Amino acid sequence: MNDITSPVAIRPEATADYGPVRKLNKKAFKGNSESKLVDALREADDFIPALSLVAEKDGVVVGHILFSPVKIKDQAGETPALALAPMAVLPEFQGQGIGAALVKRGLAEAGRAGHKIVVVVGHPEYYPRFGFVKAGEKGLKLPFEAQDEVFMALELVPGALAGVHGEVVYPRAFHEVT
Ligand SMILES: CC(C)(COP(=O)(O)OP(=O)(O)OC[C@H]1O[C@@H](n2cnc3c(N)ncnc32)[C@H](O)[C@@H]1OP(=O)(O)O)[C@@H](O)C(=O)NCCC(=O)NCCS
């Protein structure tokens, strides 16, 4: 069922959602890497269940977003941040604002929990609408090769990136799975 008028609920993922989330990531990304990444990130000691959100419509899990703790590290020290990854909406439900609802709710929850910085590697046409800017221009670096425009950062607290430079240190799962 895909009634665009029926409401979408955004809520924290429950264990019963793990299967549907696995399936939707496989469908949206047309492969297994992201579903394996989500499974691996859930096993991490610093996994934040409140920042693994699902979108539910007519009782079906149609979207998912995950934010995981990372560090921005240079010789001077390290700054905590969150990485938005991955996010997915079932293909037949895309383009209805469900992705936007997941991002907005996720950013709001992250801000409420006291997080200050979010980074993402993703579509450069999509994330700027939520306030993400090019992370390279803020002095941030990735530990892997990527085009400049796909690496973006957002300040949840104005000025949070001031004086913060260095490389993003991702959880081990990002290197092992993707
Ligand atoms: C990206 C994704 C999560 C967006 O979810 P959604 O519910 O369709 O998003 P919304 O309805 O809020 O927004 C739709 C917008 O996303 C844009 N978008 C979707 N896929 C995109 C892509 N591959 N590249 C660029 N923009 C994309 C659409 O063009 C549309 O833009 P518009 O509003 O200017 O027309 C969804 O398309 C998806 O699951 N894609 C496959 C997995 C993926 O790429 N995940 C993101 C990794 S960074």
The ligand as an SDF file (V2000), in Angstrom:
LIG
                    3D

 48 50  0  0  0  0  0  0  0  0999 V2000
   18.2200    9.4650   -0.4600 C   0  0  0  0  0  0  0  0  0  0  0  0
   16.8790    8.9810    0.0820 C   0  0  0  0  0  0  0  0  0  0  0  0
   17.0470    8.4200    1.4760 C   0  0  0  0  0  0  0  0  0  0  0  0
   15.9200   10.1680    0.0950 C   0  0  0  0  0  0  0  0  0  0  0  0
   14.6800    9.7320    0.6240 O   0  0  0  0  0  0  0  0  0  0  0  0
   13.3040   10.3620    0.1100 P   0  0  0  0  0  0  0  0  0  0  0  0
   12.2240    9.9760    1.0520 O   0  0  0  0  0  0  0  0  0  0  0  0
   13.1250   10.0540   -1.3140 O   0  0  0  0  0  0  0  0  0  0  0  0
   13.6660   11.9080    0.2860 O   0  0  0  0  0  0  0  0  0  0  0  0
   12.7150   13.1680    0.2140 P   0  0  0  0  0  0  0  0  0  0  0  0
   11.3750   12.7920   -0.3230 O   0  0  0  0  0  0  0  0  0  0  0  0
   12.8240   13.8660    1.4820 O   0  0  0  0  0  0  0  0  0  0  0  0
   13.4920   14.0490   -0.8260 O   0  0  0  0  0  0  0  0  0  0  0  0
   13.5470   13.6630   -2.1690 C   0  0  0  0  0  0  0  0  0  0  0  0
   14.7160   14.3690   -2.7570 C   0  0  0  0  0  0  0  0  0  0  0  0
   15.8750   13.5230   -2.6590 O   0  0  0  0  0  0  0  0  0  0  0  0
   16.5670   13.5810   -3.8660 C   0  0  0  0  0  0  0  0  0  0  0  0
   17.3480   12.3780   -4.0770 N   0  0  0  0  0  0  0  0  0  0  0  0
   16.9670   11.1120   -3.9270 C   0  0  0  0  0  0  0  0  0  0  0  0
   17.9600   10.2860   -4.3540 N   0  0  0  0  0  0  0  0  0  0  0  0
   18.9560   11.0860   -4.7450 C   0  0  0  0  0  0  0  0  0  0  0  0
   20.2190   10.8360   -5.3160 C   0  0  0  0  0  0  0  0  0  0  0  0
   20.6360    9.5980   -5.5990 N   0  0  0  0  0  0  0  0  0  0  0  0
   21.0080   11.9080   -5.6120 N   0  0  0  0  0  0  0  0  0  0  0  0
   20.5670   13.1410   -5.3690 C   0  0  0  0  0  0  0  0  0  0  0  0
   19.3710   13.4460   -4.8640 N   0  0  0  0  0  0  0  0  0  0  0  0
   18.5800   12.4140   -4.5710 C   0  0  0  0  0  0  0  0  0  0  0  0
   15.4670   13.6780   -4.8750 C   0  0  0  0  0  0  0  0  0  0  0  0
   15.9690   14.1780   -6.0730 O   0  0  0  0  0  0  0  0  0  0  0  0
   14.5180   14.6700   -4.2260 C   0  0  0  0  0  0  0  0  0  0  0  0
   14.9660   15.9790   -4.4650 O   0  0  0  0  0  0  0  0  0  0  0  0
   13.9440   17.2010   -4.6790 P   0  0  0  0  0  0  0  0  0  0  0  0
   13.1790   17.3320   -3.3750 O   0  0  0  0  0  0  0  0  0  0  0  0
   14.8370   18.3580   -4.9490 O   0  0  0  0  0  0  0  0  0  0  0  0
   13.0680   16.7750   -5.8080 O   0  0  0  0  0  0  0  0  0  0  0  0
   16.2630    7.8850   -0.8390 C   0  0  0  0  0  0  0  0  0  0  0  0
   16.1950    8.3870   -2.1310 O   0  0  0  0  0  0  0  0  0  0  0  0
   17.0430    6.5770   -0.8460 C   0  0  0  0  0  0  0  0  0  0  0  0
   16.8120    5.6950   -0.0280 O   0  0  0  0  0  0  0  0  0  0  0  0
   17.9530    6.4400   -1.8230 N   0  0  0  0  0  0  0  0  0  0  0  0
   18.7290    5.2120   -1.9530 C   0  0  0  0  0  0  0  0  0  0  0  0
   19.7060    5.0590   -0.8150 C   0  0  0  0  0  0  0  0  0  0  0  0
   20.5750    6.2920   -0.6710 C   0  0  0  0  0  0  0  0  0  0  0  0
   21.1380    6.8110   -1.6440 O   0  0  0  0  0  0  0  0  0  0  0  0
   20.7200    6.7720    0.5910 N   0  0  0  0  0  0  0  0  0  0  0  0
   21.4280    7.9860    0.9100 C   0  0  0  0  0  0  0  0  0  0  0  0
   22.8810    7.7660    0.9930 C   0  0  0  0  0  0  0  0  0  0  0  0
   23.6920    9.3540    1.1020 S   0  0  0  0  0  0  0  0  0  0  0  0
  1  2  1  0
  2  3  1  0
  2  4  1  0
  2 36  1  0
  4  5  1  0
  5  6  1  0
  6  7  2  0
  6  8  1  0
  6  9  1  0
  9 10  1  0
 10 11  2  0
 10 12  1  0
 10 13  1  0
 13 14  1  0
 14 15  1  0
 15 16  1  0
 15 30  1  0
 16 17  1  0
 17 18  1  0
 17 28  1  0
 18 19  1  0
 18 27  1  0
 19 20  2  0
 20 21  1  0
 21 22  1  0
 21 27  2  0
 22 23  1  0
 22 24  2  0
 24 25  1  0
 25 26  2  0
 26 27  1  0
 28 29  1  0
 28 30  1  0
 30 31  1  0
 31 32  1  0
 32 33  2  0
 32 34  1  0
 32 35  1  0
 36 37  1  0
 36 38  1  0
 38 39  2  0
 38 40  1  0
 40 41  1  0
 41 42  1  0
 42 43  1  0
 43 44  2  0
 43 45  1  0
 45 46  1  0
 46 47  1  0
 47 48  1  0
M  END
$$$$
